Amino acid sequence: MALLKVVFLLLVAAEFSQSQSFHMYSCPTPSLQVNFNVTQYLGTWYEIQKLPAMFERGDCVQAKYSLLPDGQVRVHNSELLSNGKINSIEGTAKILDPTQPAVLSVSFFRALPDSPYMVLSTDYTSYSLVYSCSDYLGLFHIDFAWILSRTRQLNSATVSQLRDKLTAMGVDVKRLSVTDQTDCGAMVSA
Ligand SMILES: *[C@@H]1O[C@H](CO)[C@@H](O)[C@H](O)[C@H]1NC(C)=O
């Protein structure tokens, strides 16, 4: 069993090393948004830049967060595919540790492990910097990052401040890709 696990991890590592989000050793421990208030964070966010995520290939990527009656957050992500179709996925997010409200755990499928969703910096009304990292036995980690905005465009000064924060954490910002947020008319209803 142990050997199978190692072989599996190596396969996962090989897969992710192609995507350049794979790194040796454990996840970094970034500083989080202080006094994070999830209520003010609800609503729609548009993806401006991201660390390559293989499962998101569309344009006009957006996320809508709303409160569920049980206090969890409903996550509705959508994107416009090149064939003009809208692809969307729903999940839930919850705060696991009330002393760390800026760390949410997001799940999309029961079969997949939950991913951390760490809000590093947000002013709630214009920008948000989100980081996610999963650690595999302390041997390697895979990370993702998103620069989000309340509007489809974010001013370049804010974008470069957020990229500087990632650089300070040791993230290679050259790996960030820019999300096309033009001609998103079809997404109005998403
Ligand atoms: C979070 O924000 C909401 C909406 O502005 C506010 O009503 C609530 O008191 C805030 N919670 C805390 C703990 O500050």
The ligand as an ORCA input file, in Angstrom:
! r2SCAN-3c Opt
* xyz 0 1
  C     -19.019     41.869      8.686
  O     -19.626     42.733      7.762
  C     -21.039     42.838      7.893
  C     -21.559     43.648      6.722
  O     -20.882     44.855      6.583
  C     -21.350     43.438      9.249
  O     -22.774     43.527      9.418
  C     -20.756     42.569     10.348
  O     -20.938     43.183     11.605
  C     -19.263     42.350     10.106
  N     -18.771     41.372     11.060
  C     -17.758     41.630     11.859
  C     -17.378     40.528     12.786
  O     -17.153     42.684     11.851
*
